[in-house]
Amino acid sequence: MHQKLVALRVRHAILDAKIEREARRPHTDTIRLTALKKLRLRLKEQITQVEREFFRKEPRGNGMVRA
């Protein structure tokens, strides 16, 4: 599960860089930029889902709260 999360985060970072590059171009391809942003959003949703599953399976403590 951890490897999947790392892989998704790497892909998300790569998309961030591509979006940044595309946005800086003098004649930005808005269709491409929109497609990249949608892809990045889907990745973010996948990351959130994997994190939820990971933390749900993570063993809980003994129920005591630390001060």
LUMDODREN-412058 format. One record per atom (N, C-alpha, C, O): residue number from 1; residue in one letter; atom name; x, y, z. Coordinates in steps of 0.02 Angstrom, whole numbers, padded with zeros to 5 digits. Atoms other than C-alpha are relative to their C-alpha. Layout:
BEGIN
<node num="NUM" residu="a" atome="CA" c1="X" c2="Y" c3="Z"/>
...
% end
This chain:
BEGIN
<node num="1" residu="m" atome="N" c1="00042" c2="-00060" c3="00000"/>
<node num="1" residu="m" atome="CA" c1="00000" c2="00000" c3="00000"/>
<node num="1" residu="m" atome="C" c1="00044" c2="00063" c3="00000"/>
<node num="1" residu="m" atome="O" c1="00030" c2="00111" c3="-00036"/>
<node num="2" residu="h" atome="N" c1="-00044" c2="-00059" c3="-00005"/>
<node num="2" residu="h" atome="CA" c1="00141" c2="00120" c3="00045"/>
<node num="2" residu="h" atome="C" c1="00032" c2="00015" c3="-00068"/>
<node num="2" residu="h" atome="O" c1="00038" c2="00073" c3="-00087"/>
<node num="3" residu="q" atome="N" c1="-00032" c2="-00010" c3="00066"/>
<node num="3" residu="q" atome="CA" c1="00226" c2="00093" c3="-00125"/>
<node num="3" residu="q" atome="C" c1="-00049" c2="00032" c3="-00049"/>
<node num="3" residu="q" atome="O" c1="-00030" c2="00074" c3="-00090"/>
<node num="4" residu="k" atome="N" c1="00051" c2="-00028" c3="00044"/>
<node num="4" residu="k" atome="CA" c1="00063" c2="00132" c3="-00214"/>
<node num="4" residu="k" atome="C" c1="-00009" c2="00074" c3="00014"/>
<node num="4" residu="k" atome="O" c1="-00015" c2="00115" c3="-00032"/>
<node num="5" residu="l" atome="N" c1="00008" c2="-00070" c3="-00020"/>
<node num="5" residu="l" atome="CA" c1="00044" c2="00294" c3="-00117"/>
<node num="5" residu="l" atome="C" c1="00059" c2="00042" c3="-00024"/>
<node num="5" residu="l" atome="O" c1="00050" c2="00097" c3="-00050"/>
<node num="6" residu="v" atome="N" c1="-00060" c2="-00036" c3="00023"/>
<node num="6" residu="v" atome="CA" c1="00223" c2="00346" c3="-00156"/>
<node num="6" residu="v" atome="C" c1="-00003" c2="00009" c3="-00076"/>
<node num="6" residu="v" atome="O" c1="00012" c2="00064" c3="-00101"/>
<node num="7" residu="a" atome="N" c1="00004" c2="-00004" c3="00073"/>
<node num="7" residu="a" atome="CA" c1="00197" c2="00307" c3="-00341"/>
<node num="7" residu="a" atome="C" c1="-00051" c2="00052" c3="-00022"/>
<node num="7" residu="a" atome="O" c1="-00039" c2="00090" c3="-00069"/>
<node num="8" residu="l" atome="N" c1="00052" c2="-00049" c3="00017"/>
<node num="8" residu="l" atome="CA" c1="00037" c2="00410" c3="-00347"/>
<node num="8" residu="l" atome="C" c1="00025" c2="00071" c3="00014"/>
<node num="8" residu="l" atome="O" c1="00012" c2="00117" c3="-00026"/>
<node num="9" residu="r" atome="N" c1="-00026" c2="-00067" c3="-00017"/>
<node num="9" residu="r" atome="CA" c1="00123" c2="00557" c3="-00261"/>
<node num="9" residu="r" atome="C" c1="00053" c2="00022" c3="-00050"/>
<node num="9" residu="r" atome="O" c1="00057" c2="00081" c3="-00068"/>
<node num="10" residu="v" atome="N" c1="-00051" c2="-00016" c3="00051"/>
<node num="10" residu="v" atome="CA" c1="00268" c2="00549" c3="-00385"/>
<node num="10" residu="v" atome="C" c1="-00034" c2="00022" c3="-00064"/>
<node num="10" residu="v" atome="O" c1="-00016" c2="00072" c3="-00095"/>
<node num="11" residu="r" atome="N" c1="00037" c2="-00017" c3="00062"/>
<node num="11" residu="r" atome="CA" c1="00147" c2="00549" c3="-00532"/>
<node num="11" residu="r" atome="C" c1="-00034" c2="00068" c3="00007"/>
<node num="11" residu="r" atome="O" c1="-00037" c2="00107" c3="-00040"/>
<node num="12" residu="h" atome="N" c1="00032" c2="-00065" c3="-00014"/>
<node num="12" residu="h" atome="CA" c1="00055" c2="00697" c3="-00451"/>
<node num="12" residu="h" atome="C" c1="00050" c2="00056" c3="-00007"/>
<node num="12" residu="h" atome="O" c1="00035" c2="00108" c3="-00036"/>
<node num="13" residu="a" atome="N" c1="-00053" c2="-00051" c3="00004"/>
<node num="13" residu="a" atome="CA" c1="00218" c2="00794" c3="-00435"/>
<node num="13" residu="a" atome="C" c1="00021" c2="00012" c3="-00072"/>
<node num="13" residu="a" atome="O" c1="00034" c2="00069" c3="-00093"/>
<node num="14" residu="i" atome="N" c1="-00018" c2="-00007" c3="00071"/>
<node num="14" residu="i" atome="CA" c1="00262" c2="00759" c3="-00617"/>
<node num="14" residu="i" atome="C" c1="-00053" c2="00040" c3="-00037"/>
<node num="14" residu="i" atome="O" c1="-00037" c2="00083" c3="-00077"/>
<node num="15" residu="l" atome="N" c1="00054" c2="-00038" c3="00032"/>
<node num="15" residu="l" atome="CA" c1="00091" c2="00823" c3="-00671"/>
<node num="15" residu="l" atome="C" c1="00002" c2="00073" c3="00021"/>
<node num="15" residu="l" atome="O" c1="-00010" c2="00117" c3="-00020"/>
<node num="16" residu="d" atome="N" c1="-00007" c2="-00070" c3="-00023"/>
<node num="16" residu="d" atome="CA" c1="00116" c2="00979" c3="-00564"/>
<node num="16" residu="d" atome="C" c1="00052" c2="00037" c3="-00042"/>
<node num="16" residu="d" atome="O" c1="00041" c2="00093" c3="-00063"/>
<node num="17" residu="a" atome="N" c1="-00053" c2="-00031" c3="00039"/>
<node num="17" residu="a" atome="CA" c1="00277" c2="01014" c3="-00658"/>
<node num="17" residu="a" atome="C" c1="-00023" c2="00011" c3="-00072"/>
<node num="17" residu="a" atome="O" c1="-00009" c2="00064" c3="-00101"/>
<node num="18" residu="k" atome="N" c1="00025" c2="-00008" c3="00068"/>
<node num="18" residu="k" atome="CA" c1="00194" c2="00985" c3="-00827"/>
<node num="18" residu="k" atome="C" c1="-00050" c2="00057" c3="-00005"/>
<node num="18" residu="k" atome="O" c1="-00050" c2="00096" c3="-00053"/>
<node num="19" residu="i" atome="N" c1="00050" c2="-00054" c3="-00002"/>
<node num="19" residu="i" atome="CA" c1="00051" c2="01101" c3="-00780"/>
<node num="19" residu="i" atome="C" c1="00035" c2="00067" c3="00005"/>
<node num="19" residu="i" atome="O" c1="00017" c2="00115" c3="-00030"/>
<node num="20" residu="e" atome="N" c1="-00038" c2="-00063" c3="-00009"/>
<node num="20" residu="e" atome="CA" c1="00173" c2="01235" c3="-00723"/>
<node num="20" residu="e" atome="C" c1="00034" c2="00020" c3="-00066"/>
<node num="20" residu="e" atome="O" c1="00032" c2="00078" c3="-00085"/>
<node num="21" residu="r" atome="N" c1="-00033" c2="-00014" c3="00064"/>
<node num="21" residu="r" atome="CA" c1="00272" c2="01220" c3="-00886"/>
<node num="21" residu="r" atome="C" c1="-00049" c2="00024" c3="-00053"/>
<node num="21" residu="r" atome="O" c1="-00037" c2="00072" c3="-00088"/>
<node num="22" residu="e" atome="N" c1="00050" c2="-00018" c3="00050"/>
<node num="22" residu="e" atome="CA" c1="00116" c2="01228" c3="-00993"/>
<node num="22" residu="e" atome="C" c1="-00028" c2="00069" c3="00014"/>
<node num="22" residu="e" atome="O" c1="-00040" c2="00108" c3="-00032"/>
<node num="23" residu="a" atome="N" c1="00028" c2="-00065" c3="-00019"/>
<node num="23" residu="a" atome="CA" c1="00049" c2="01378" c3="-00897"/>
<node num="23" residu="a" atome="C" c1="00048" c2="00057" c3="-00016"/>
<node num="23" residu="a" atome="O" c1="00027" c2="00114" c3="-00028"/>
<node num="24" residu="r" atome="N" c1="-00051" c2="-00051" c3="00014"/>
<node num="24" residu="r" atome="CA" c1="00213" c2="01473" c3="-00926"/>
<node num="24" residu="r" atome="C" c1="00013" c2="00012" c3="-00074"/>
<node num="24" residu="r" atome="O" c1="00044" c2="00062" c3="-00092"/>
<node num="25" residu="r" atome="N" c1="-00012" c2="-00008" c3="00071"/>
<node num="25" residu="r" atome="CA" c1="00214" c2="01448" c3="-01113"/>
<node num="25" residu="r" atome="C" c1="-00035" c2="00064" c3="-00025"/>
<node num="25" residu="r" atome="O" c1="-00088" c2="00081" c3="00000"/>
<node num="26" residu="p" atome="N" c1="00030" c2="-00062" c3="00026"/>
<node num="26" residu="p" atome="CA" c1="00179" c2="01608" c3="-01212"/>
<node num="26" residu="p" atome="C" c1="-00070" c2="-00012" c3="-00030"/>
<node num="26" residu="p" atome="O" c1="-00115" c2="00029" c3="-00021"/>
<node num="27" residu="h" atome="N" c1="00065" c2="00017" c3="00030"/>
<node num="27" residu="h" atome="CA" c1="00035" c2="01524" c3="-01306"/>
<node num="27" residu="h" atome="C" c1="-00024" c2="-00065" c3="00032"/>
<node num="27" residu="h" atome="O" c1="-00020" c2="-00119" c3="00002"/>
<node num="28" residu="t" atome="N" c1="00022" c2="00058" c3="-00038"/>
<node num="28" residu="t" atome="CA" c1="-00037" c2="01408" c3="-01175"/>
<node num="28" residu="t" atome="C" c1="-00055" c2="-00037" c3="-00037"/>
<node num="28" residu="t" atome="O" c1="-00103" c2="-00007" c3="-00061"/>
<node num="29" residu="d" atome="N" c1="00052" c2="00043" c3="00028"/>
<node num="29" residu="d" atome="CA" c1="-00136" c2="01263" c3="-01244"/>
<node num="29" residu="d" atome="C" c1="-00050" c2="-00014" c3="00055"/>
<node num="29" residu="d" atome="O" c1="-00039" c2="-00058" c3="00097"/>
<node num="30" residu="t" atome="N" c1="00048" c2="00005" c3="-00055"/>
<node num="30" residu="t" atome="CA" c1="-00289" c2="01282" c3="-01133"/>
<node num="30" residu="t" atome="C" c1="-00034" c2="-00069" c3="00003"/>
<node num="30" residu="t" atome="O" c1="-00052" c2="-00092" c3="00057"/>
<node num="31" residu="i" atome="N" c1="00031" c2="00067" c3="00001"/>
<node num="31" residu="i" atome="CA" c1="-00362" c2="01115" c3="-01188"/>
<node num="31" residu="i" atome="C" c1="00047" c2="-00050" c3="00035"/>
<node num="31" residu="i" atome="O" c1="00025" c2="-00090" c3="00076"/>
<node num="32" residu="r" atome="N" c1="-00049" c2="00045" c3="-00032"/>
<node num="32" residu="r" atome="CA" c1="-00202" c2="01024" c3="-01139"/>
<node num="32" residu="r" atome="C" c1="00006" c2="00016" c3="00074"/>
<node num="32" residu="r" atome="O" c1="00009" c2="-00030" c3="00115"/>
<node num="33" residu="l" atome="N" c1="-00006" c2="-00021" c3="-00069"/>
<node num="33" residu="l" atome="CA" c1="-00190" c2="01124" c3="-00978"/>
<node num="33" residu="l" atome="C" c1="-00060" c2="-00027" c3="00041"/>
<node num="33" residu="l" atome="O" c1="-00051" c2="-00052" c3="00096"/>
<node num="34" residu="t" atome="N" c1="00060" c2="00025" c3="-00034"/>
<node num="34" residu="t" atome="CA" c1="-00369" c2="01078" c3="-00931"/>
<node num="34" residu="t" atome="C" c1="00003" c2="-00076" c3="00008"/>
<node num="34" residu="t" atome="O" c1="-00015" c2="-00102" c3="00061"/>
<node num="35" residu="a" atome="N" c1="-00005" c2="00073" c3="-00004"/>
<node num="35" residu="a" atome="CA" c1="-00338" c2="00894" c3="-00970"/>
<node num="35" residu="a" atome="C" c1="00050" c2="-00020" c3="00054"/>
<node num="35" residu="a" atome="O" c1="00038" c2="-00067" c3="00092"/>
<node num="36" residu="l" atome="N" c1="-00050" c2="00015" c3="-00051"/>
<node num="36" residu="l" atome="CA" c1="-00181" c2="00894" c3="-00862"/>
<node num="36" residu="l" atome="C" c1="-00027" c2="00012" c3="00070"/>
<node num="36" residu="l" atome="O" c1="-00015" c2="-00027" c3="00116"/>
<node num="37" residu="k" atome="N" c1="00028" c2="-00016" c3="-00066"/>
<node num="37" residu="k" atome="CA" c1="-00274" c2="00976" c3="-00718"/>
<node num="37" residu="k" atome="C" c1="-00052" c2="-00052" c3="00021"/>
<node num="37" residu="k" atome="O" c1="-00056" c2="-00070" c3="00080"/>
<node num="38" residu="k" atome="N" c1="00050" c2="00052" c3="-00016"/>
<node num="38" residu="k" atome="CA" c1="-00415" c2="00848" c3="-00729"/>
<node num="38" residu="k" atome="C" c1="00035" c2="-00064" c3="00021"/>
<node num="38" residu="k" atome="O" c1="00014" c2="-00098" c3="00067"/>
<node num="39" residu="l" atome="N" c1="-00039" c2="00060" c3="-00017"/>
<node num="39" residu="l" atome="CA" c1="-00287" c2="00708" c3="-00727"/>
<node num="39" residu="l" atome="C" c1="00030" c2="00007" c3="00070"/>
<node num="39" residu="l" atome="O" c1="00030" c2="-00041" c3="00109"/>
<node num="40" residu="r" atome="N" c1="-00029" c2="-00012" c3="-00066"/>
<node num="40" residu="r" atome="CA" c1="-00203" c2="00786" c3="-00576"/>
<node num="40" residu="r" atome="C" c1="-00053" c2="-00007" c3="00055"/>
<node num="40" residu="r" atome="O" c1="-00039" c2="-00034" c3="00108"/>
<node num="41" residu="l" atome="N" c1="00054" c2="00006" c3="-00048"/>
<node num="41" residu="l" atome="CA" c1="-00370" c2="00797" c3="-00487"/>
<node num="41" residu="l" atome="C" c1="-00018" c2="-00073" c3="00012"/>
<node num="41" residu="l" atome="O" c1="-00030" c2="-00093" c3="00069"/>
<node num="42" residu="r" atome="N" c1="00014" c2="00071" c3="-00007"/>
<node num="42" residu="r" atome="CA" c1="-00405" c2="00613" c3="-00521"/>
<node num="42" residu="r" atome="C" c1="00054" c2="-00035" c3="00042"/>
<node num="42" residu="r" atome="O" c1="00039" c2="-00077" c3="00084"/>
<node num="43" residu="l" atome="N" c1="-00055" c2="00029" c3="-00040"/>
<node num="43" residu="l" atome="CA" c1="-00234" c2="00569" c3="-00450"/>
<node num="43" residu="l" atome="C" c1="-00007" c2="00020" c3="00074"/>
<node num="43" residu="l" atome="O" c1="00003" c2="-00021" c3="00118"/>
<node num="44" residu="k" atome="N" c1="00009" c2="-00024" c3="-00069"/>
<node num="44" residu="k" atome="CA" c1="-00269" c2="00675" c3="-00295"/>
<node num="44" residu="k" atome="C" c1="-00055" c2="-00040" c3="00034"/>
<node num="44" residu="k" atome="O" c1="-00050" c2="-00057" c3="00092"/>
<node num="45" residu="e" atome="N" c1="00054" c2="00040" c3="-00027"/>
<node num="45" residu="e" atome="CA" c1="-00432" c2="00581" c3="-00271"/>
<node num="45" residu="e" atome="C" c1="00023" c2="-00071" c3="00016"/>
<node num="45" residu="e" atome="O" c1="00004" c2="-00099" c3="00067"/>
<node num="46" residu="q" atome="N" c1="-00027" c2="00067" c3="-00012"/>
<node num="46" residu="q" atome="CA" c1="-00340" c2="00415" c3="-00286"/>
<node num="46" residu="q" atome="C" c1="00045" c2="00000" c3="00062"/>
<node num="46" residu="q" atome="O" c1="00044" c2="-00046" c3="00102"/>
<node num="47" residu="i" atome="N" c1="-00044" c2="-00006" c3="-00058"/>
<node num="47" residu="i" atome="CA" c1="-00210" c2="00474" c3="-00160"/>
<node num="47" residu="i" atome="C" c1="-00041" c2="00003" c3="00064"/>
<node num="47" residu="i" atome="O" c1="-00026" c2="-00031" c3="00113"/>
<node num="48" residu="t" atome="N" c1="00044" c2="-00006" c3="-00058"/>
<node num="48" residu="t" atome="CA" c1="-00348" c2="00523" c3="-00038"/>
<node num="48" residu="t" atome="C" c1="-00031" c2="-00068" c3="00017"/>
<node num="48" residu="t" atome="O" c1="-00034" c2="-00086" c3="00076"/>
<node num="49" residu="q" atome="N" c1="00030" c2="00066" c3="-00012"/>
<node num="49" residu="q" atome="CA" c1="-00432" c2="00353" c3="-00059"/>
<node num="49" residu="q" atome="C" c1="00050" c2="-00049" c3="00030"/>
<node num="49" residu="q" atome="O" c1="00034" c2="-00085" c3="00077"/>
<node num="50" residu="v" atome="N" c1="-00052" c2="00045" c3="-00026"/>
<node num="50" residu="v" atome="CA" c1="-00270" c2="00257" c3="-00031"/>
<node num="50" residu="v" atome="C" c1="00018" c2="00019" c3="00072"/>
<node num="50" residu="v" atome="O" c1="00028" c2="-00025" c3="00114"/>
<node num="51" residu="e" atome="N" c1="-00015" c2="-00023" c3="-00068"/>
<node num="51" residu="e" atome="CA" c1="-00232" c2="00363" c3="00123"/>
<node num="51" residu="e" atome="C" c1="-00054" c2="-00022" c3="00049"/>
<node num="51" residu="e" atome="O" c1="-00040" c2="-00045" c3="00104"/>
<node num="52" residu="r" atome="N" c1="00055" c2="00021" c3="-00043"/>
<node num="52" residu="r" atome="CA" c1="-00404" c2="00327" c3="00195"/>
<node num="52" residu="r" atome="C" c1="00005" c2="-00075" c3="00015"/>
<node num="52" residu="r" atome="O" c1="-00002" c2="-00095" c3="00073"/>
<node num="53" residu="e" atome="N" c1="-00006" c2="00073" c3="-00010"/>
<node num="53" residu="e" atome="CA" c1="-00381" c2="00140" c3="00168"/>
<node num="53" residu="e" atome="C" c1="00059" c2="-00016" c3="00045"/>
<node num="53" residu="e" atome="O" c1="00055" c2="-00059" c3="00089"/>
<node num="54" residu="f" atome="N" c1="-00060" c2="00013" c3="-00040"/>
<node num="54" residu="f" atome="CA" c1="-00206" c2="00146" c3="00242"/>
<node num="54" residu="f" atome="C" c1="-00012" c2="00016" c3="00073"/>
<node num="54" residu="f" atome="O" c1="00006" c2="-00024" c3="00117"/>
<node num="55" residu="f" atome="N" c1="00010" c2="-00020" c3="-00070"/>
<node num="55" residu="f" atome="CA" c1="-00257" c2="00240" c3="00399"/>
<node num="55" residu="f" atome="C" c1="-00056" c2="-00040" c3="00033"/>
<node num="55" residu="f" atome="O" c1="-00056" c2="-00047" c3="00094"/>
<node num="56" residu="r" atome="N" c1="00053" c2="00042" c3="-00028"/>
<node num="56" residu="r" atome="CA" c1="-00412" c2="00133" c3="00421"/>
<node num="56" residu="r" atome="C" c1="00029" c2="-00066" c3="00024"/>
<node num="56" residu="r" atome="O" c1="00006" c2="-00094" c3="00074"/>
<node num="57" residu="k" atome="N" c1="-00030" c2="00064" c3="-00017"/>
<node num="57" residu="k" atome="CA" c1="-00303" c2="-00023" c3="00426"/>
<node num="57" residu="k" atome="C" c1="00055" c2="00006" c3="00052"/>
<node num="57" residu="k" atome="O" c1="00076" c2="-00043" c3="00083"/>
<node num="58" residu="e" atome="N" c1="-00054" c2="-00011" c3="-00048"/>
<node num="58" residu="e" atome="CA" c1="-00171" c2="00056" c3="00537"/>
<node num="58" residu="e" atome="C" c1="-00024" c2="-00017" c3="00070"/>
<node num="58" residu="e" atome="O" c1="-00078" c2="00003" c3="00090"/>
<node num="59" residu="p" atome="N" c1="00022" c2="00019" c3="-00068"/>
<node num="59" residu="p" atome="CA" c1="-00177" c2="-00018" c3="00712"/>
<node num="59" residu="p" atome="C" c1="-00008" c2="00061" c3="00045"/>
<node num="59" residu="p" atome="O" c1="00033" c2="00107" c3="00044"/>
<node num="60" residu="r" atome="N" c1="00014" c2="-00054" c3="-00047"/>
<node num="60" residu="r" atome="CA" c1="-00251" c2="00096" c3="00842"/>
<node num="60" residu="r" atome="C" c1="00039" c2="-00012" c3="00064"/>
<node num="60" residu="r" atome="O" c1="00061" c2="-00068" c3="00077"/>
<node num="61" residu="g" atome="N" c1="-00034" c2="00007" c3="-00064"/>
<node num="61" residu="g" atome="CA" c1="-00171" c2="00128" c3="01010"/>
<node num="61" residu="g" atome="C" c1="-00045" c2="-00037" c3="00049"/>
<node num="61" residu="g" atome="O" c1="-00091" c2="-00073" c3="00029"/>
<node num="62" residu="n" atome="N" c1="00040" c2="00034" c3="-00051"/>
<node num="62" residu="n" atome="CA" c1="-00242" c2="00065" c3="01173"/>
<node num="62" residu="n" atome="C" c1="-00060" c2="00042" c3="00022"/>
<node num="62" residu="n" atome="O" c1="-00093" c2="00026" c3="00071"/>
<node num="63" residu="g" atome="N" c1="00058" c2="-00041" c3="-00015"/>
<node num="63" residu="g" atome="CA" c1="-00373" c2="00202" c3="01174"/>
<node num="63" residu="g" atome="C" c1="00016" c2="00058" c3="00047"/>
<node num="63" residu="g" atome="O" c1="-00027" c2="00100" c3="00059"/>
<node num="64" residu="m" atome="N" c1="-00019" c2="-00053" c3="-00047"/>
<node num="64" residu="m" atome="CA" c1="-00278" c2="00313" c3="01295"/>
<node num="64" residu="m" atome="C" c1="00024" c2="00061" c3="-00039"/>
<node num="64" residu="m" atome="O" c1="00056" c2="00056" c3="-00091"/>
<node num="65" residu="v" atome="N" c1="-00020" c2="-00062" c3="00031"/>
<node num="65" residu="v" atome="CA" c1="-00251" c2="00494" c3="01251"/>
<node num="65" residu="v" atome="C" c1="00062" c2="00025" c3="00035"/>
<node num="65" residu="v" atome="O" c1="00066" c2="00028" c3="00096"/>
<node num="66" residu="r" atome="N" c1="-00062" c2="-00027" c3="-00029"/>
<node num="66" residu="r" atome="CA" c1="-00078" c2="00565" c3="01275"/>
<node num="66" residu="r" atome="C" c1="-00007" c2="00074" c3="00012"/>
<node num="66" residu="r" atome="O" c1="-00039" c2="00110" c3="-00028"/>
<node num="67" residu="a" atome="N" c1="00003" c2="-00072" c3="-00016"/>
<node num="67" residu="a" atome="CA" c1="-00060" c2="00734" c3="01357"/>
<node num="67" residu="a" atome="C" c1="00062" c2="00035" c3="-00021"/>
<node num="67" residu="a" atome="O" c1="00069" c2="00095" c3="-00012"/>
% end
